[in-house]
Amino acid sequence: MLFSDFSKKDWNTAIAQFFYDGYIQQSYNTFFDRLKARFFNKLFTYLSTTSDPLIQYKIGDRVLWLPFSHELPRIKKGYPHYAENLVRLVQTIEEDYPNLRLIDVGANIGDSVALVQQVSQIPILCIEGDRRFFEILSRNTASLPQIDISQVYLGEKNTTIRGQSQQQRGTANITLQGNDCIAIKTLDSLLEDFPTFQQSKILKIDTDGFDGKVLRGARSFLQATQPILFFEYDPFSWSQQGDRSLDIFQYLSDLNYQYFLFYDNFGDLLLSTEFDFSIFKDIHRYFLGKFSQKYCDVCAFSSQDKNSFLRFKEHEIEFIENKHLKLMTENANIL
């Protein structure tokens, strides 16, 4: 392509990509590195809060579009295994359910799809309510096989609320301060439009405080299919939506969910347990005061999938032990 063929939009994207790559690749080893990092940090803040152009980022063999302000590349640089626990879950559960399907609520730009498709081509239903993220999700999944997408906000009941979608650093949630009319559907009602996903055995939810409401709006699906759940548990963000977050564990127990794994927000396994409300209270108490700076992900299994839980738990313990052993070996070599 000749320079004359570049539109203004092309140039803006190319310049934004150059600066973003500099921001991600920065180091602090020398005085010059620190000066350069300071420059890129200031530029990152400026572009993120003004134009927020689209740039590209590679996950495996997939190149994704994402907003300049998105924190995924920065997080993946510091925590290379971030979000890969979902991938390992898919690999394990696919052994038990060869016709595995996955529902991704809060699909964002399609990064979970890109990660999962590195190991499996299972059908995935991606659900994203935010208009801008949905447009990017559509672009990122257009050429991928067996991917369905739906632009809708999910909640506890079918209703309409007044508010607005609020984006920040790669996430989006609904705030009730706006005047937009926002339609909310339950997952149970949405699945009437996607009948092939009514038997999905993995339900992943990441909705910045709406996870509990999504789960309560999926009661019929959870009762009928008993999918393995992978959701974000952040007591602070749940409370911002008026949700009594701790109650979700009794709700799940009533639906026959008895086995749980907890991860920190960077994907490291914290603990595994059978249903024990005293443990859940301790976890809740710890994360409640972290104001969303720290939170956890929960992977829940029904009693009918006890064997899957035990195998996945064993794989996760082996993974984290190998990871720690590698880190200790590398640090010993440095010393």
N, C-alpha and C positions, 0 to 999 in steps of 0.2 A: 504494500500500500504506500502511495506517495504521500508526502507531508500535506499536499494540497487536498488530498482526499479526506483528511481528518476534519470532522466537524468540531465546533466549539465544545460540544458535549464529550467527544472523544478525547480532546485535549484535557478537559477537566478531570475525566476519569483517569487518564494516564498520569497526570500530575498527582492526583489524590493517591493512586496506587504507589507511586514512587515515595511519597512522604509516609504512607502507612507502612511500607516495607522497612523504611528507615526507623520508624517508631518501634516496630516489632523486633528488629535485629539489633537494637542498641545494646551497648554494654557500658560498664562503669569502671573499666580496668585502669584507664589513664585519665589524666586531667582533660585531655582533648576529648576523650570518650564522654566524660561527664558534661562537658560544655555542649557537645553534640546532642546528648540525651536531653539536656534541658531545653534545647531548641525544639527537638521533635516533640517533647511533651507539651510545650506551649502550643505548637502548631496543631497537635492532635486535639487539644481542648478547644481551640478556635474552630477548626473544621467540624468537629463533632457537634458543636452547639450552633453552627450557622447553616452551612449548606448540607452537611452530612451526606456526601455523594456515595454512590455504590463503588465498591472495590471487589476484588476477587481473592479467594482463599482456597487452598487445596486441602481436601481431606481424602487421604488415600489416592485413588485415581480419579476422584471427582473434583471438579473446579466449581466452587459455589460463589454466587454473588451475595454480598452482604453489605449493610450500611457501614460507613466509615467508623461510626461510633460503637460498632458491635465489639464486645469484649472476648468473643470466642477465640480468635487467634492468640491474644495475649494470655488467656487462661491455658490454652493448649501448650503454649511455650513453657509456662511454669509448671504445668501438670500434664505431661504428655498422655497419661492414661485417663484424662478427664472424660466422663460420659461413656467409657468403654465397658463399664459394668452392665449396661443395657445390652451391649453387643454380646458379652459373655452369657448373659441370661438367654438371649435368643438362641445361641449355639447349643446351650444345654437343653432348653425346652423343646427345640426342634427334634431332638432325639426321641422324645416321648410323644410328640405330636407332629408327625411328618407333614400334615397339611396346615401347619401353623400360619396364623394371620395375626397382625399387630395393629392396634389402634393407637395413634399418636395424637393426644389432645394437647394443644399448645405447641404445634409443630414448628413454629417460628419460621426460619428460613429453609428448613429441611436438613439441618445438620445431623439429626438422629437418623434420618433415612440414609444419608450418605455413609454414616458409620456402619449401620446395619448391613447395607448392601456390599460392604467389603467382604462379608462372610456368607451372606444369604440373600436370595432373591425372593423372599417371602412377600406376599401381598401386604400392603400397608395402607391404611386409611389415615390421611393427614388432616387434622382439623385445626384451623387457625382463624381467629376472629378479627385480628387487627388488619386493616386494609392494606397498609404498606407491606407488612410481613407476608401477607397472603400473596400479593403480587410477586414478591421475590421468591416465595415458595413455589409458585406456579412456574416461574422461570427456571428454577433449579431442578424441578422434577419433570419438566416437560418431556424429556427424552428417556425417562426411566421406566422400566417395565413394571407392571402390576402395582402402580401407585394411583390411588384415588385421593382427591382433595376436596375439602368443603370449607367455605368461608362462613363460619358461624361461631358465636360465643355460646358456651355450654354453662349450665348452672343447675340449680336444684329443682326448678320448675319452669314450664313454658310461660314466659312473661315478657313484658317490655319495660325497660327502665330508662331513666334520663341520666346521662353522664357523658363521658368521653374517654376514648382510648389514649393512654399516656405512655409514650415510649421513653426509655432511658437505658443507654448502654447495652442495647441488644435484647431488651425485654420489653414487654408491653402489658399493661393491665388497665382495668376500667376504674376510673375515679368518678365519684358521684357529683363532682363539682360542675360538670358540663351540662349542656342542654340538648345534646344529641339524643334521639330516640334509638335505643339499642335493643334489638330483639335477642332474647335468651331462649335457648332450647335445652331440653334434657338430652342426655346421650341416648336414653331409651327411645325417645321420639325420633331422633336423628337416624338411628339404626333402622327404622322402618324404611328409610330411603336408600339404605345400603345393606340389604338383607344378607349378602354374602359375608358380611363382617359380624353377623350376630353370633357366630361361633368362635370369634377371635379368642385366643388363649393368653394373649398379653395385652394389657391396657396400661399405657404409659401416659402420665398426666404431669404437665408442668405449666401451671397457669398463674403463678405469682399470687397466691392467696385464695384462689377459687377452687383448689384441688378437692377440698372437702365437699363443696357444693356440687362439683361434677360427680363425685362418687355417690352422693345422695340422690342425684338425678339419674343414676344408672342402676337403681336397685333391681329392677326386673332382669336386666342383663347380668348383673352379678349373681343373682339367685339361680338363673337358668344355666349359665355357662361357667361360673366360677373361674374367671380368668385370673392369671397371676397379675398382680398389681405392682406398678412401679410409679410412685408419686412423690412429689416434693412436700415435705413437712416443715413448714416455717411458722411457728406459733405467732410471731409478730405480724407477718403479712396476712395470715388467716384472720387475726383479730381486727385488722384494718377493714376487713370485709364483713365484720360482725359475726364471725364464725367461732364457736367454742371448739377449738381444734382438738382438744384431748378426747372429746366425745366420739371422734371418728373411730377410735380403736374398739369401743364397745359396739358401735354400729357394724364394724367389720366382723367382730366376733359373732354377732347375732346372725351374720350371713355365712358363718362357718369358716372364717379366716382365722387360723390358729398359729401360723408360723411366719416369722418376720426376720428380715435382715435390715440393719440400719447402716447407712453410709454418711460420711460427712459430705459437704457440698462440693468437694473436689474428687469424690468417687472412691475414697478409701473406706474399707469396711470397718465399722465401729464395733458392732456386736450382732449376734444372732440369738433369737430366743423364741420359745413358744409363748403363747399369750400370757402376759404377766403385767397387770395394770400398774403395779408398783414400779416396774422398770420403765414403763411408758411415762409415768409421772415424773420420774427422774430425768428422762430425756427431754420431756416437755419443759421442765423447770430450767434446765441448762440452756436450751436454745431460746427461750422466751425473752431473755434479757439481751440477746445479741443483735436485735433490731435489723434482722435480715443480713447482717454481715456474715453470720454463720447460720447454717440451717442443716437439715439432713434430708436424705432421700430414703424412702421406705419401700422395701420389696416384700409383698405379702402373698402368702400361699394359703389356699383352703386346705382343709384336712384331706380332701381327696387327692391332693398333689403332694402329700407328705414325702413320698420317695423322690420326687423332683426337687423338693426343698432340700432334702438331705444331700443329694448329689451336687446341687448348685452350691450349697454351703461348703461342702468339701472342696469344690473347685475354687471357690473364692478364698478360702483359707490358704490353700496351696499357692494361689496367685499372689496374695499379699505377703506370704512368707518368702517366696522367691524374689519379689520386688524388694523387700527389706534386706535380704541377703545380698542382692546385687548392689544396693546402695552402700551397705557396710563394706563390701569388698572394694568398691570404687574409692570410698573415703580412706580405707586402710592403705590403698596403693598411693593415694595422694600424700598421706602422712609419711 
